[in-house]
């Protein structure tokens, strides 16, 4: 028995309405600024789990400097922490441990090799950034601890940043 279901193409006005709504729904967050709020409505810095906030303009400018010289302009624990920086800069940011930092990738040894090869410029950690505070994997905690022990922290746009190319930091020489 054949079905009596008929379909028709959506009207031009329905298509136009959908296309005008869709970019707002899936595109970048609209800027909401005010006292104590950064672009996108964030509190500055970068977000944690399910709060991939928009980084401060100062951090975005820092990450964009010499971006073409690196495979990743930065690394952060968890994809939500990395996402805001990657979307704001348009440059690759390594998400240590995957979505919430719980996957054992990369290992500490792999991360150290990437740093020794000069492939990662900065590590974004501390505060709301994660840096192991999200209950990430042992590998993420090891990486965060190694970075904190071997590189100097600085605050840029409300985020804690470690320059992984600064070989003058104690013990930060090439690790192979």
Secondary structure by P-SEA (a helix, b strand, c coil): ccccbbbbcccaaaaaaaaaaaaaacccccccccccccccccccccccccccccccaaaaaaaaccccccccccccccaaaaaaaaaaacbbbbbccccccccccccaaaaaaaaaaccccbbbbccccccccccccaaaaaaaaaaaacbbbbbcccbbbbcccccccccccccc
